[in-house]
Amino acid sequence: MGTINHDVVIATTCFSEEIERVTKWLFNQDEITKDMFTISTPKTNGYVTVFCGPDGSKEGWEESDTGDKIRHAFLEFIHAHDTSSLWRWVTVSYGEYGQRILSGNNESCYE
């Protein structure tokens, strides 16, 4: 058997240049990568959220490793060119291991 745990990346920006950059990056990816992503439509203040979903496989499987690499590549991409400050993002894990925030770049402004 194996353990099923889901890892996702949620990233939000209001900078149209960044949204364009991610859209172009996704266009050049393979179908497996493209299928893991959803981009929201801006509603207020131009904020768009990019969701990189889980791969759906069991931990340790090749598909799980591929999913991990895709999520990592996306985070590396949004950090390229010193643009990470233009994004607010979080990596979340949930499933048979429980739930937790793995990483992110959000600091509390109210502590």
N, C-alpha and C positions, 0 to 999 in steps of 0.2 A: 504494500500500500504506500501511500504518500500523503503528505500534508498539503492542503490547499489553503493558501494565504494570498490575499490580493494586495498588490502595491499599486498606488496611483500617484500621479503628479497633477496638481492643480496650480495653474499659473495665471495671474491676472495683470493686465496692463491697460492703460488708456492712451498709449502713444501709438498713433497710426503707423509710424515707420516700423515699429516693432511688430505690429500685427502683420504688416506687409512682408516683413522679413521672415516671419514664421510660416506664413502662407506659402511663400516661395520655397522655403526649405522643405516643407511637407510635400509640395508638388514634385520635388526631385527624389523623394523617398520611394522605396518599394511598397507593394500593396500591403504586406503584413504590417509595416510601420504605419502607413496611412490609416489602416483600419483601426488602429489603437487610439486615434485622435478624434476629438470633437472640438470645434471652435464655436463659442456662443456668439450670438448676434448682439451688438451693443444696444443697450436700452437707455441708459442714463449716463451722462458725462463721458460717453465714448468707451466705457470699460468693457473689455472683452476678456473672457476666460477661456484658456486652452486646457483641455482635460485630456491627459494621457492615461487611458484606462488600463486595467489589469490584463494580463495575457491569458488568464483562465486555466493555466496548467498547474501541475503539482510542483512543489519545490524540488529542485534538483533535476528536473527534466530539461531537455534541450530547449523546449519552448519557453520555459521559465527563464532560463539564462538569456535567451534572445530578447524577451520582454524587459529584463533588467537592463540589457545593453541599450535598448531603444529609449527607455526612460532616462538613462544616464546621458545618452547622446543629446536628448532634448534639453536637459539641464545645462550641459556643456554649451549647446548652441545659444541658449538665451544669455549665458554668461560671456559669450564671445564679444569682443570689441568693447569691453567694460560697460555693457548695457544691463548688468544684473540689477542695478539700482532702479531701472525702469520697470521692473517686474516685482510682484509679490507672489511668492510661491511656497508650496508645502508638499512634502511627500508623506503620504499616509499609508499605513499597512493595517489590514483587517482580515479576519478569517479565523482559522483554527488556532493561530497563535495569539488571538485576542486582537486588540486594537491599540494603535499608537502612532504618534507623529514621529517619523524617522528623521526628517530634516526640514529646514525651511529658512527663510530670511526675514521673518516678521518679528519685529521687536515691539514690545508694548510701549506706547507713548504715555501711558498713564500710571506707571509704577512710581 
